[in-house]
Amino acid sequence: AEVLPAALDLEAHVQQRECGELVATALRALPGEYAAVLHRYYGRGEQCAQVAAATGQTTAQVTHTLQQARAAFRRVAPEFGIAGYVPGAGLVASDSRQLGLW
């Protein structure tokens, strides 16, 4: 028999899934290099030096690409229902719902 999570856990799971879907949709609107560096840095939790080592770039190149990718993400995010980011809380939906951390 499958054990169902508590209501709060289920709500957090749904919220995290929704956040992931919104982010994935927004990332698809970005150039591939930007989406990849954002995914590695935020999605996988890799540091710039790790991304650099894996991609054959310098840490400075990865840092620069990450800055450009963040700016591009901020530009397209509202089109996909993401209003912004609150440090420590995560992404916020256009309707003011907290979407959680990606």
C-alpha positions as CSV (number, residue, x, y, z in Angstrom):
1,A,0.0,0.0,0.0
2,E,1.2,3.5,-0.9
3,V,1.7,5.9,2.0
4,L,0.3,9.3,1.2
5,P,2.1,12.4,2.4
6,A,0.6,14.7,5.0
7,A,-1.6,17.5,3.6
8,L,1.2,20.1,4.2
9,D,3.8,17.9,2.4
10,L,1.4,17.4,-0.5
11,E,0.8,21.1,-0.8
12,A,4.6,21.7,-0.8
13,H,5.0,19.0,-3.4
14,V,2.4,20.5,-5.7
15,Q,3.9,23.9,-5.2
16,Q,7.4,22.7,-6.0
17,R,6.1,20.9,-9.1
18,E,4.2,23.9,-10.3
19,C,7.3,26.1,-9.8
20,G,9.4,23.6,-11.8
21,E,6.9,23.6,-14.6
22,L,6.9,27.4,-14.8
23,V,10.6,27.6,-14.7
24,A,11.0,24.9,-17.3
25,T,8.7,26.7,-19.7
26,A,10.5,30.0,-19.2
27,L,13.9,28.3,-19.7
28,R,12.7,26.9,-23.0
29,A,12.2,30.5,-24.2
30,L,15.9,31.3,-23.6
31,P,18.9,30.6,-25.8
32,G,20.3,27.1,-25.0
33,E,23.5,28.3,-23.4
34,Y,21.5,30.5,-21.0
35,A,19.1,27.7,-20.1
36,A,21.9,25.3,-19.6
37,V,23.9,27.5,-17.2
38,L,20.8,28.4,-15.2
39,H,19.8,24.7,-14.9
40,R,23.3,23.7,-13.8
41,Y,23.7,26.5,-11.3
42,Y,20.2,26.6,-9.8
43,G,18.7,23.2,-10.8
44,R,21.7,21.1,-10.0
45,G,23.4,23.4,-7.4
46,E,26.7,23.4,-9.2
47,Q,29.1,26.3,-8.5
48,C,30.6,28.4,-11.4
49,A,33.9,26.5,-11.1
50,Q,32.1,23.2,-11.5
51,V,30.2,24.4,-14.5
52,A,33.4,25.8,-16.0
53,A,35.3,22.5,-15.5
54,A,32.4,20.5,-17.1
55,T,32.0,22.8,-20.1
56,G,35.7,23.7,-20.8
57,Q,35.1,27.4,-20.1
58,T,36.8,29.6,-17.6
59,T,35.0,30.5,-14.3
60,A,34.9,34.1,-15.5
61,Q,33.1,33.1,-18.7
62,V,30.6,31.0,-16.8
63,T,30.0,33.9,-14.3
64,H,29.5,36.3,-17.2
65,T,27.1,33.9,-19.0
66,L,25.2,33.4,-15.7
67,Q,24.8,37.1,-15.3
68,Q,23.4,37.4,-18.8
69,A,21.2,34.4,-18.3
70,R,19.7,35.8,-15.1
71,A,18.9,39.1,-16.9
72,A,17.3,37.2,-19.8
73,F,15.3,35.0,-17.4
74,R,14.0,38.1,-15.6
75,R,12.9,39.6,-19.0
76,V,10.9,36.5,-20.1
77,A,9.7,35.2,-16.7
78,P,6.6,37.5,-16.5
79,E,5.3,36.0,-19.8
80,F,5.2,32.6,-18.0
81,G,3.5,33.7,-14.7
82,I,6.7,34.4,-12.7
83,A,6.7,37.8,-11.2
84,G,10.0,37.8,-9.3
85,Y,12.2,36.3,-6.7
86,V,12.2,36.8,-3.0
87,P,15.5,35.9,-1.3
88,G,15.0,32.9,1.0
89,A,11.5,32.3,-0.2
90,G,12.0,31.7,-3.9
91,L,10.0,32.6,-6.9
92,V,6.7,34.5,-6.7
93,A,3.9,34.0,-9.2
94,S,2.2,36.8,-11.0
95,D,-0.8,36.3,-8.7
96,S,1.5,36.8,-5.6
97,R,1.6,33.1,-4.7
98,Q,4.9,31.9,-3.3
99,L,6.1,29.2,-5.7
100,G,9.1,28.1,-3.6
101,L,12.7,27.6,-4.5
102,W,13.6,26.1,-7.8
